[in-house]
Amino acid sequence: MSLRGRGVEIKSPEQLRVMRKAGLLTGQALEAVRAAVKPGVTTLELDAIAEDTIRSGGGIPSFKGYSHPPFPATICASVNDEIVHGIPNERVLVAGDIVSIDCGAIVEGWHGDSATTVAVGGESAVGADVRELLRVTEESLWAGIAALRLGGRVTDVSAAVEGYVRGQAHPTGGSWGILEDFTGHGIGSELHMDPNVPNYGRAGRGPKIERGMALAIEPMVTLGSHRWKTYDDEWTIASQDGSWAAHFEHTVAMTAGGAWVMTALDGGEARLAELGVPFGGLS
């Protein structure tokens, strides 16, 4: 492991293989939580499922006890107009809600970080505008991943995310809100590291993309304003105008062969093939 230019951590292939274990475990925890999302379940129950999955797999939750004040749970569970960092509680989900689940796991000192947004009761339970919010946000994540190239720059990802979102018609004729103050980040031996990965901006800026870099790419998009507020719990971030929000995230490493989506169960191979992007998984 080495640090180059602005403190960006560069991993060896062997270190990336260990980091993949953390990514897989994170992905498995999210899959278990997604399967459990239904009307009548509480976000605290979802948190217990994620923690059990991570600990049973030999990992440690990345978020629990993180920062100050210490985050009290394994997942962030953000409902409807809540954007990110929601604290799981006794809130009962109902059909037509959406819940954004952010999860991280540590294995042998290495982190994985991923997020997804789920419609409670299935996508038929939410309106067309919310379905489009989920689609656009998830597709913008993959647009950002597809922009990664060895020798490129970090803000190539930023420009691709923003370009995809801005290029999609808003379902009610308004404008999409792209969160500017919350960004993706480097990841590896720590959860949050250099460089920041904004979800907007011009391409061709920031650190050069090198083999051994790993980034957590995580667009957060609302149906309305990008402005936000913080709850009294000092963690939960919600849209200032009450518009609903979605959040999708993957941890992606760069190898000599291309992008390796470490928190996708198949490493991202199938989706990258659809996008015509080289898959860089290591055996």
C-alpha positions as CSV (number, residue, x, y, z in Angstrom):
1,M,0.0,0.0,0.0
2,S,1.3,3.5,-0.8
3,L,0.0,7.0,-0.8
4,R,0.5,9.2,-3.9
5,G,-0.4,12.8,-4.7
6,R,-2.9,14.4,-2.3
7,G,-2.9,11.3,0.0
8,V,-4.6,8.9,-2.4
9,E,-4.1,5.3,-1.3
10,I,-2.9,2.8,-3.9
11,K,-3.5,-0.8,-3.2
12,S,-1.6,-3.8,-4.4
13,P,-3.5,-6.6,-6.3
14,E,-3.2,-8.7,-3.1
15,Q,-4.8,-5.9,-1.0
16,L,-7.6,-5.5,-3.5
17,R,-8.4,-9.2,-3.3
18,V,-8.8,-8.8,0.5
19,M,-10.8,-5.6,0.0
20,R,-13.1,-7.6,-2.4
21,K,-14.1,-9.8,0.6
22,A,-15.3,-6.7,2.4
23,G,-17.1,-5.6,-0.7
24,L,-18.8,-8.9,-1.2
25,L,-19.9,-9.0,2.4
26,T,-21.3,-5.5,2.1
27,G,-23.2,-6.5,-1.0
28,Q,-24.6,-9.6,0.6
29,A,-25.8,-7.6,3.6
30,L,-27.6,-5.2,1.3
31,E,-29.2,-8.1,-0.6
32,A,-30.4,-9.5,2.7
33,V,-31.9,-6.2,3.7
34,R,-33.4,-5.6,0.3
35,A,-35.2,-9.0,0.5
36,A,-36.6,-8.0,3.9
37,V,-38.0,-4.7,2.9
38,K,-41.8,-4.9,3.0
39,P,-44.8,-3.2,4.6
40,G,-44.8,-3.6,8.4
41,V,-41.0,-4.0,8.9
42,T,-39.1,-1.4,10.9
43,T,-35.8,0.2,9.9
44,L,-34.4,-1.1,13.2
45,E,-35.3,-4.7,12.1
46,L,-33.5,-4.1,8.8
47,D,-30.5,-2.9,10.7
48,A,-30.4,-6.2,12.7
49,I,-30.4,-8.2,9.5
50,A,-27.5,-6.3,8.1
51,E,-25.4,-6.6,11.3
52,D,-26.1,-10.3,11.6
53,T,-25.1,-10.8,7.9
54,I,-21.9,-8.9,8.4
55,R,-20.8,-10.5,11.6
56,S,-21.8,-14.0,10.5
57,G,-19.6,-13.5,7.5
58,G,-16.6,-12.6,9.7
59,G,-16.8,-8.8,9.2
60,I,-17.3,-5.8,11.3
61,P,-19.9,-3.0,10.5
62,S,-18.1,0.0,9.2
63,F,-20.6,2.6,10.4
64,K,-21.3,1.5,13.9
65,G,-19.5,3.9,16.3
66,Y,-18.2,5.9,13.4
67,S,-17.4,9.6,13.8
68,H,-18.8,12.1,16.3
69,P,-21.4,11.8,17.6
70,P,-20.8,8.1,17.1
71,F,-23.2,6.6,14.6
72,P,-25.3,4.0,16.5
73,A,-26.2,1.5,13.8
74,T,-24.9,-0.8,11.1
75,I,-26.9,0.8,8.3
76,C,-28.1,4.2,7.4
77,A,-31.9,4.0,6.7
78,S,-33.3,7.1,5.0
79,V,-37.0,7.2,4.2
80,N,-38.8,9.2,1.6
81,D,-37.5,12.8,1.8
82,E,-34.5,11.7,4.0
83,I,-31.5,11.6,1.7
84,V,-28.7,10.0,3.7
85,H,-27.4,9.1,7.2
86,G,-30.9,8.2,8.6
87,I,-30.7,6.4,11.9
88,P,-32.6,3.1,12.1
89,N,-35.5,3.2,14.6
90,E,-39.0,1.9,15.3
91,R,-40.5,3.5,12.3
92,V,-42.7,1.1,10.4
93,L,-42.4,1.1,6.7
94,V,-45.6,1.2,4.7
95,A,-46.4,0.4,1.0
96,G,-45.4,3.4,-1.1
97,D,-42.5,4.5,1.0
98,I,-39.0,4.4,-0.4
99,V,-36.0,3.6,1.9
100,S,-32.4,4.2,1.1
101,I,-30.1,1.7,2.7
102,D,-26.3,2.5,3.0
103,C,-24.1,-0.2,4.4
104,G,-20.4,-0.8,5.0
105,A,-18.3,-3.7,6.2
106,I,-14.7,-4.2,7.3
107,V,-12.8,-7.5,6.6
108,E,-9.2,-7.8,7.7
109,G,-8.9,-4.0,8.0
110,W,-10.4,-3.2,4.5
111,H,-13.7,-1.5,3.9
112,G,-16.6,-1.9,1.5
113,D,-19.4,0.7,1.1
114,S,-22.6,0.5,-0.9
115,A,-26.1,1.8,-1.0
116,T,-29.4,1.1,-2.7
117,T,-32.9,2.6,-2.6
118,V,-35.9,0.3,-2.4
119,A,-39.6,0.9,-3.0
120,V,-41.6,-0.6,-0.1
121,G,-44.2,-2.9,-1.6
122,G,-42.5,-3.0,-4.9
123,E,-42.2,-0.4,-7.6
124,S,-45.9,-0.7,-8.5
125,A,-46.6,0.8,-5.0
126,V,-44.9,4.1,-5.8
127,G,-45.8,6.7,-8.4
128,A,-44.2,7.1,-11.8
129,D,-42.2,10.1,-10.6
130,V,-40.6,8.1,-7.8
131,R,-39.9,5.1,-10.1
132,E,-38.1,7.5,-12.4
133,L,-36.2,9.0,-9.5
134,L,-34.9,5.5,-8.6
135,R,-34.1,4.7,-12.2
136,V,-32.2,7.9,-12.9
137,T,-30.2,7.8,-9.7
138,E,-29.1,4.2,-10.2
139,E,-28.3,4.7,-13.9
140,S,-26.2,7.8,-13.0
141,L,-24.1,5.6,-10.7
142,W,-23.3,3.3,-13.6
143,A,-22.6,6.2,-15.9
144,G,-20.1,7.4,-13.3
145,I,-18.5,3.9,-13.1
146,A,-18.4,3.6,-16.9
147,A,-16.4,6.9,-17.0
148,L,-13.5,5.4,-15.0
149,R,-10.4,5.0,-17.2
150,L,-6.7,4.5,-16.3
151,G,-5.1,7.9,-16.9
152,G,-8.4,9.7,-16.6
153,R,-9.3,12.1,-13.8
154,V,-11.6,11.7,-10.8
155,T,-14.0,14.4,-12.0
156,D,-14.6,12.4,-15.2
157,V,-16.9,10.4,-12.9
158,S,-18.5,13.6,-11.6
159,A,-19.2,14.9,-15.0
160,A,-20.7,11.6,-16.1
161,V,-23.0,11.4,-13.1
162,E,-24.3,15.0,-13.6
163,G,-24.5,14.6,-17.4
164,Y,-26.7,11.6,-17.1
165,V,-29.0,13.1,-14.5
166,R,-29.4,16.4,-16.4
167,G,-30.0,14.6,-19.6
168,Q,-33.1,12.8,-18.3
169,A,-36.5,14.5,-18.5
170,H,-37.9,15.3,-15.1
171,P,-41.2,13.4,-14.6
172,T,-43.2,16.5,-13.5
173,G,-41.4,19.1,-15.6
174,G,-39.1,20.4,-12.8
175,S,-35.4,20.0,-12.2
176,W,-33.5,17.2,-10.6
177,G,-31.7,18.1,-7.3
178,I,-28.1,16.7,-7.2
179,L,-26.6,16.9,-3.7
180,E,-23.5,19.0,-3.9
181,D,-22.3,19.0,-0.3
182,F,-22.2,15.2,0.0
183,T,-19.9,13.3,-2.2
184,G,-18.3,10.0,-3.0
185,H,-14.8,9.3,-1.7
186,G,-11.7,7.2,-1.7
187,I,-11.9,4.0,0.3
188,G,-9.6,1.2,1.5
189,S,-7.9,0.9,4.8
190,E,-10.3,3.6,6.0
191,L,-13.9,4.2,5.2
192,H,-13.5,7.8,4.0
193,M,-10.3,8.9,2.3
194,D,-9.0,11.2,-0.4
195,P,-10.1,12.0,-3.0
196,N,-13.6,13.4,-2.8
197,V,-15.8,12.3,-5.8
198,P,-18.4,15.0,-6.4
199,N,-21.6,14.1,-8.3
200,Y,-21.3,17.2,-10.5
201,G,-18.7,19.3,-12.2
202,R,-16.3,19.5,-15.2
203,A,-14.4,16.5,-16.4
204,G,-10.6,16.4,-16.5
205,R,-9.9,17.6,-12.9
206,G,-8.6,16.0,-9.7
207,P,-6.2,13.1,-9.2
208,K,-5.3,10.9,-12.0
209,I,-7.0,7.5,-12.1
210,E,-4.4,4.9,-11.4
211,R,-4.2,1.1,-11.0
212,G,-4.9,0.3,-7.3
213,M,-7.2,3.2,-6.6
214,A,-10.6,2.5,-5.1
215,L,-13.5,4.9,-5.0
216,A,-16.9,4.9,-3.5
217,I,-19.2,6.5,-6.1
218,E,-22.6,7.6,-4.7
219,P,-25.0,9.9,-6.4
220,M,-27.8,11.3,-4.3
221,V,-30.6,12.9,-6.2
222,T,-34.0,14.5,-5.3
223,L,-37.1,15.2,-7.2
224,G,-36.7,18.9,-6.2
225,S,-34.1,21.0,-4.6
226,H,-30.5,20.1,-3.8
227,R,-30.8,22.0,-0.5
228,W,-30.9,20.0,2.7
229,K,-31.4,20.2,6.4
230,T,-30.1,18.2,9.4
231,Y,-32.4,16.6,12.0
232,D,-31.8,17.1,15.7
233,D,-30.2,13.7,15.9
234,E,-27.1,15.4,14.2
235,W,-27.0,12.7,11.5
236,T,-30.1,12.5,9.3
237,I,-30.0,14.6,6.2
238,A,-33.4,15.4,4.5
239,S,-34.4,17.6,1.6
240,Q,-35.2,21.1,2.6
241,D,-38.3,21.3,0.4
242,G,-39.6,17.8,1.4
243,S,-39.0,16.3,-2.0
244,W,-38.2,12.6,-2.1
245,A,-34.6,11.3,-2.6
246,A,-32.7,8.3,-3.8
247,H,-29.1,7.1,-3.1
248,F,-27.1,4.4,-4.9
249,E,-23.5,3.6,-4.3
250,H,-20.8,1.1,-5.2
251,T,-17.1,0.7,-4.2
252,V,-15.1,0.4,-7.4
253,A,-11.4,-0.5,-7.8
254,M,-9.2,0.1,-10.8
255,T,-7.0,-2.8,-12.0
256,A,-4.8,-3.1,-15.0
257,G,-7.8,-4.7,-16.8
258,G,-10.4,-2.0,-15.9
259,A,-13.1,-1.4,-13.3
260,W,-13.9,-3.9,-10.6
261,V,-17.2,-3.2,-8.8
262,M,-16.2,-4.7,-5.4
263,T,-19.6,-4.4,-3.8
264,A,-21.5,-6.0,-6.7
265,L,-22.0,-9.7,-6.2
266,D,-20.7,-10.4,-9.7
267,G,-18.1,-7.7,-9.5
268,G,-20.1,-5.6,-11.9
269,E,-19.1,-7.9,-14.9
270,A,-22.6,-8.2,-16.4
271,R,-23.5,-4.5,-16.2
272,L,-20.1,-3.4,-17.4
273,A,-20.4,-5.6,-20.4
274,E,-23.7,-4.0,-21.3
275,L,-22.0,-0.6,-21.1
276,G,-19.1,-1.7,-23.2
277,V,-16.7,-1.1,-20.3
278,P,-13.7,-3.5,-19.6
279,F,-14.1,-5.6,-16.5
280,G,-11.1,-5.6,-14.2
281,G,-11.8,-8.4,-11.7
282,L,-8.8,-10.3,-10.3
283,S,-8.9,-14.0,-9.9
